[in-house]
């Protein structure tokens, strides 16, 4: 079987825009794959929200995130990119982070240059670490990975933290020079900045589409024309899950039953069993009886 990291690198060599929806659990990773998307983005913010009911403030540990990323990766056959926040410490901590994620077959890791406690890129009050500190972290990630093909993604939050687009470009170029395979400049404020990033960065670039966030929402075909290699919709699925759950709970509260909600407010039991490969496990039970 081809390593997922090699599959991801092959996708990066293609002319297609890679659309990577976020997943917070193994089940929703499976749904991303079933919908036909080529990559799953294991979102740090979403994992914190879904599994710990806390906001994205670097409160989830490396081992906690690693366990959930492994579950997502085990549930799908497509590459998984894992958000590893700031790498969980100093360069030596990043070394171990990369080692552990590569050992479970994660195709790529994305690490940002924020000071701890980091914040969601579309929050406020960001502080970035010195460029040389992030360069050291990227080098540590490259050295620590046991899979030479695991993609290292360097992210900078300098636009929000410093107010300077040029500072973000400066950092992005330093990170790619240090060995980052992809660059993620978070939260460009307008179309002009969005268009400038792929032109000035010498490795593939990522754009993050956050509904009502700091970056204008544009369709994927326009994102491709700008020159981006990947677009992530990190928490669209999470927000849909919250809304769907609120709606079914409201229906139950108002009607005293969930009867009549199939294919309206929830999937049918048969569909659920199909997603979860129930028939496979039924056959295994029979095989070993």
C-alpha positions in Angstrom: 0.0 0.0 0.0 1.3 3.4 -0.9 2.1 5.6 2.1 -0.4 8.4 2.6 2.4 10.9 2.7 3.4 9.9 -0.8 -0.2 10.2 -1.9 -0.3 13.7 -0.5 2.9 14.7 -2.3 1.5 13.3 -5.5 -1.6 15.5 -5.1 0.7 18.5 -4.5 2.4 17.8 -7.9 -1.0 17.8 -9.7 -2.7 20.8 -11.3 -5.8 20.3 -9.1 -6.8 22.5 -6.2 -6.8 20.2 -3.1 -10.0 20.8 -1.1 -9.5 19.6 2.5 -12.6 19.8 4.8 -12.0 19.5 8.5 -12.8 16.6 10.7 -13.0 16.4 14.5 -13.6 12.6 14.9 -13.0 9.4 13.1 -16.6 9.3 12.0 -16.5 12.7 10.4 -13.2 11.9 8.7 -15.0 8.9 7.1 -17.8 11.3 5.9 -15.2 13.6 4.3 -13.7 10.6 2.5 -17.2 9.3 1.5 -18.0 12.7 0.0 -15.1 12.3 -2.4 -12.6 14.8 -1.0 -8.9 13.8 -1.4 -7.6 15.0 2.0 -8.9 15.2 5.6 -7.8 18.1 7.7 -7.7 17.1 11.4 -8.5 20.5 12.8 -7.0 21.5 16.1 -9.7 24.0 16.9 -12.4 21.5 16.0 -10.8 18.7 18.0 -10.7 21.0 21.1 -14.3 22.1 20.6 -15.8 18.7 19.8 -13.9 16.4 22.2 -13.1 18.7 25.1 -15.8 21.4 24.8 -13.2 24.2 25.1 -12.1 27.0 22.7 -8.9 27.0 20.6 -6.4 28.3 23.1 -3.7 25.5 23.1 -5.4 23.7 25.9 -5.3 20.2 24.3 -2.0 18.3 24.8 0.1 16.6 22.1 -0.8 13.1 23.3 -4.5 14.0 23.4 -4.4 15.4 19.9 -2.3 12.6 18.6 -4.8 10.0 19.8 -7.6 11.6 18.0 -5.6 12.2 14.8 -4.7 8.5 14.9 -8.4 7.6 15.1 -9.2 9.8 12.2 -6.3 8.4 10.2 -7.3 4.8 10.9 -10.8 5.5 9.7 -9.9 6.7 6.3 -7.9 5.6 3.3 -7.0 9.1 2.2 -4.2 11.4 3.5 -4.7 13.2 6.8 -3.1 16.5 7.6 -2.9 17.1 11.4 -3.0 20.6 13.0 -0.3 20.4 15.7 -0.7 24.0 17.0 2.7 25.4 17.9 4.3 21.9 18.0 3.7 21.7 21.7 6.8 23.5 23.0 10.4 24.2 22.1 12.2 22.7 19.1 13.0 19.5 21.1 9.3 19.1 21.8 8.6 19.6 18.1 11.1 16.9 17.3 9.1 14.4 19.3 5.8 15.7 18.0 6.9 15.1 14.4 8.3 11.6 15.4 5.0 10.5 17.0 2.8 11.8 14.2 5.0 10.2 11.5 4.9 6.9 13.3 1.1 6.7 13.1 1.1 7.4 9.3 -0.1 11.0 9.3 0.6 12.5 5.8 1.3 16.0 6.9 1.5 18.2 10.0 0.8 22.0 10.2 2.6 24.1 12.8 2.2 27.8 13.5 4.5 30.5 14.8 2.4 31.8 17.6 3.5 32.3 21.2 1.8 30.0 23.7 -1.1 30.0 24.4 -1.9 30.1 20.7 -5.2 31.3 19.4 -7.4 30.4 16.5 -6.2 32.4 13.5 -9.4 34.3 13.3 -9.5 35.2 17.0 -7.6 38.3 18.2 -4.5 39.3 20.3 -2.0 37.0 18.5 1.7 37.1 19.4 4.3 35.5 17.2 7.6 34.1 18.2 10.9 35.3 16.7 11.5 34.0 13.2 14.6 32.1 14.2 12.7 30.2 16.8 10.1 29.0 14.3 12.9 28.2 11.8 14.4 26.0 14.5 11.0 24.3 15.0 10.7 23.5 11.3 14.2 22.0 11.2 13.4 20.0 14.3 10.2 18.7 12.7 12.1 17.6 9.6 14.7 15.9 11.7 12.2 14.2 14.0 9.9 12.7 11.4 10.5 9.0 10.8 8.8 9.4 7.5 10.9 11.5 5.1 7.8 12.0 3.0 5.6 13.5 5.7 4.7 17.0 4.6 5.7 19.8 6.9 3.4 22.9 6.7 4.7 26.1 8.2 2.0 28.6 9.2 2.4 32.2 10.2 -0.1 34.4 12.0 2.0 37.5 11.5 -0.7 39.5 9.6 -2.9 39.4 12.7 -0.1 39.6 15.2 2.0 42.5 13.7 -0.5 44.1 11.3 2.2 43.7 8.5 1.6 41.7 5.4 5.3 42.1 4.5 6.3 40.6 7.8 4.1 37.5 7.0 5.8 37.2 3.6 9.3 37.5 5.2 8.4 34.8 7.7 6.9 32.5 5.0 10.0 32.7 2.9 12.2 31.9 5.9 10.1 28.9 6.8 10.2 27.5 3.3 14.0 28.0 3.3 14.2 26.1 6.5 12.4 23.1 4.9 8.7 23.7 5.1 7.1 21.9 2.2 4.0 24.1 2.2 3.2 27.6 3.5 0.0 28.7 5.3 -0.3 32.5 5.8 -3.3 32.9 8.0 -6.0 35.5 7.7 -5.1 37.7 4.7 -7.5 40.6 4.9 -8.5 41.2 1.3 -8.3 39.9 -2.2 -5.1 41.8 -2.9 -3.3 40.1 -0.1 -4.8 36.7 -1.0 -3.6 37.1 -4.6 -0.1 38.2 -3.6 0.7 35.2 -1.4 1.0 32.4 -4.1 3.0 34.8 -6.3 5.7 35.4 -3.8 6.1 32.1 -2.0 8.2 29.4 -3.7 6.4 26.4 -2.3 2.7 25.3 -2.5 0.4 27.6 -0.4 -2.7 27.0 1.6 -5.7 29.3 2.1 -8.1 28.9 5.0 -11.7 29.7 4.4 -13.5 30.7 7.7 -17.1 31.7 7.4 -17.5 35.3 8.7 -13.7 35.3 9.5 -11.0 37.8 8.6 -10.5 36.5 5.1 -13.0 37.2 2.3 -14.9 34.0 1.2 -14.5 33.3 -2.5 -15.4 30.1 -4.5 -12.9 27.3 -5.0 -12.5 28.0 -8.7 -11.3 31.5 -7.9 -9.0 30.2 -5.2 -7.4 28.0 -7.8 -7.0 30.8 -10.2 -5.1 32.8 -7.6 -2.5 30.0 -7.5 -3.2 28.2 -4.2 -2.6 24.5 -4.0 -4.9 23.7 -1.1 -7.9 25.2 0.6 -9.1 24.1 4.0 -12.6 24.4 5.5 -11.5 23.5 8.9 -14.6 23.8 11.0 -17.5 24.0 8.5 -18.4 20.4 9.4 -18.2 21.0 13.1 -20.5 24.0 12.9 -22.9 21.9 10.8 -22.8 19.2 13.4 -23.7 21.7 16.2 -26.6 23.1 14.2 -27.9 19.7 13.3 -27.8 18.5 16.9 -29.6 21.6 18.1 -32.3 21.1 15.6 -33.0 17.5 16.5 -33.0 18.3 20.2 -35.4 21.1 19.6 -37.7 18.8 17.6 -37.6 16.1 20.3 -38.4 18.7 23.0 -41.3 20.2 21.1 -42.8 16.9 19.7 -42.0 14.4 22.3 -40.6 12.0 19.7 -38.0 11.7 17.0 -40.3 9.8 14.7 -40.6 11.3 11.3 -37.1 12.8 11.3 -35.3 10.2 9.1 -33.8 11.9 6.0 -34.9 15.2 7.4 -33.1 16.0 10.7 -31.0 12.8 10.9 -29.8 9.9 8.7 -31.6 6.6 8.7 -30.3 3.7 10.8 -29.5 1.9 7.6 -27.4 4.8 6.3 -25.6 4.9 9.7 -24.8 1.2 9.5 -23.5 1.6 6.0 -21.1 4.4 6.9 -19.8 2.3 9.8 -19.3 -0.9 7.8 -21.7 -2.9 10.0 -22.0 -5.7 7.4 -18.2 -6.2 7.4 -18.3 -6.8 11.2 -21.4 -9.0 10.9 -19.5 -11.2 8.4 -16.5 -11.3 10.7 -18.6 -12.5 13.6 -20.0 -15.3 11.4 -16.5 -16.2 10.2 -15.1 -16.7 13.7 -18.1 -18.4 15.2 
